[in-house]
Amino acid sequence: MEKTIKCGDCGKEVVINTNARYRRKYCKECSEQRKKDYENIHEITADECEEC
């Protein structure tokens, strides 16, 4: 079964498979960007972090 959702980052509408084990929250482009960012998380310094 398919369902249309909005991407959590860019707001673009995406069709997802509701029978998938893990449902998508982001479009393919945003998912790839998040994966790249996570792979390079060890390179982030304290100066680059946002303060709350």
Backbone torsions as a table, in degrees:
resi	resn	phi	psi	omega
1	MET	NA	141.6	-178.1
2	GLU	-113.8	151.0	-179.1
3	LYS	-142.7	145.8	177.9
4	THR	-98.9	127.5	178.2
5	ILE	-127.9	168.4	173.3
6	LYS	-98.6	138.6	177.6
7	CYS	-62.5	137.6	-178.6
8	GLY	-68.5	-22.8	-178.6
9	ASP	-98.0	-57.0	-172.4
10	CYS	-97.6	-16.0	178.7
11	GLY	83.9	4.0	179.0
12	LYS	-71.8	143.5	179.1
13	GLU	-79.2	134.5	-175.6
14	VAL	-132.5	141.1	175.3
15	VAL	-92.8	126.1	-179.5
16	ILE	-119.9	160.9	175.7
17	ASN	-93.0	117.8	-177.4
18	THR	-77.4	-12.8	179.2
19	ASN	-89.0	-1.2	-179.6
20	ALA	-68.4	152.9	-179.7
21	ARG	-62.9	-45.1	176.3
22	TYR	-120.1	117.2	-179.1
23	ARG	-77.3	143.0	179.0
24	ARG	-74.3	146.5	175.1
25	LYS	-114.4	-13.3	-174.1
26	TYR	-133.2	158.5	175.6
27	CYS	-70.9	170.6	-175.9
28	LYS	-61.6	-42.0	-178.6
29	GLU	-64.7	-44.9	-179.7
30	CYS	-67.5	-36.4	178.3
31	SER	-63.1	-43.0	178.9
32	GLU	-64.9	-40.3	179.1
33	GLN	-65.4	-42.2	178.5
34	ARG	-62.8	-38.6	179.1
35	LYS	-64.3	-43.9	178.0
36	LYS	-62.6	-43.0	179.3
37	ASP	-62.6	-40.4	-179.4
38	TYR	-67.8	-37.5	179.3
39	GLU	-64.7	-27.2	-178.7
40	ASN	-103.1	19.4	-176.2
41	ILE	-65.9	-26.1	-179.6
42	HIS	-71.2	-14.7	-179.6
43	GLU	-87.7	-8.2	-177.5
44	ILE	-76.9	133.6	177.1
45	THR	-101.6	167.5	-179.4
46	ALA	-63.9	-29.0	-179.7
47	ASP	-68.4	-26.9	-177.2
48	GLU	-85.7	-12.5	-178.3
49	CYS	-75.0	148.1	177.3
50	GLU	-81.8	142.5	177.4
51	GLU	-91.5	142.1	179.8
52	CYS	-85.9	NA	NA
